[in-house]
């Protein structure tokens, strides 16, 4: 190893330790107030990219830290004020949407930022939220779409993700606001979407819905996932949908705060992860939450869920404490397909996932391309073999 490589390696190790100390100190129940200094060492850019800048400032707000530069404190304050403004817009939008859906007796389960910001974070401004995610029962999706259209929203989706394919893979219908103060609302057919989950797991949506709990969000009635289901949704979303990439540590923060605010039965999480066949996914995310966020109450669950030593080593090449802290983006690499295969609990499910990625069902091809011909199948096979799925 050259001197430059050694210096780079040392720098990365130091950054990982700073991030670990920042999260564990902030999330601990002690009165330790060293986290502002640690945040300053990591820098405003890093805090913003990781989605934790407003969270750090909300508790600190520049009090009692003379060793922190005035410039850094001013930047953090500006970020927090901007977060307050954005959160206010999102809360008003959520209130309007939930009120309109409730008036039509359309039940929704709010999840991700729409629920977490108000139920586990100390202030809604502390949880960045780019859109509002709502899960509806399939039979009410059409009516819910009409309700949002009356509020000025328009449904749009990419040509590579036609509506028929979104329904089949239980994804979401993006609804874009056209009026001032409105943004993106995503109406979901499920909270565990995508081909990976459809091909490799066994998740019972009716049971998920039955376990959902009533809550008041933005002053309106709604449902939220049970604590155990919520932990699992955040973990699966981070690992599968985001490939352990952006927003990196925010997902771990979500889980850590959720576990501190809403007691989680980790035995239930372990049992459910095994039943659903997402044990490897939960092991990976929770092991990183224990390491980087100090979620020690999940340590036993991590021990019970861990895969073989070989798989642990292989997964560690793709996702580890350093990759999250240094913000490596696996989602733009073709190596992500190997990573996703390594996360599948059962070998036969991994084989099925690989086969169907190359040779999907006739119905899938029709949903994706709008028609079925042998030429369409060959074109898909050629694209999939090049990693363009």
ABEGO torsion letter per residue (X at the ends): XBAAAAAAAAAAAAAAAAAAAAAAAAABABABAAAAAAAAAAEAAAAAAAGAAAAAAAAAGGBGBAABBAAAAAAAAAAAAAAAAAAAAAAAAAAAAAAAAAAAGBBBBBBEAAAAAAAABABAAABBBABBBBBBBAAAAAAAAAAAAAAGBBBBBBAABBAAAAAAAGBBBBBBBABBGBBBBBBBABABBEAAAAAABBBBAAAAAAABBBBBBGGBBBBBBBAAAAAAAAAAAAAAAAGGBOAEAAAAAAAAAAAAABBBBAAAAAAAAAAAGAAAAAAAAAAAAAAAAGBAAAAAAAAAABBBAAAAAAAAAABBAAAAAAGBBAAABAAAAAAAAAABABAAAAAAAAAAAABBBAAAAAAAAGBBBAAAAAAAAAAAAAGBX
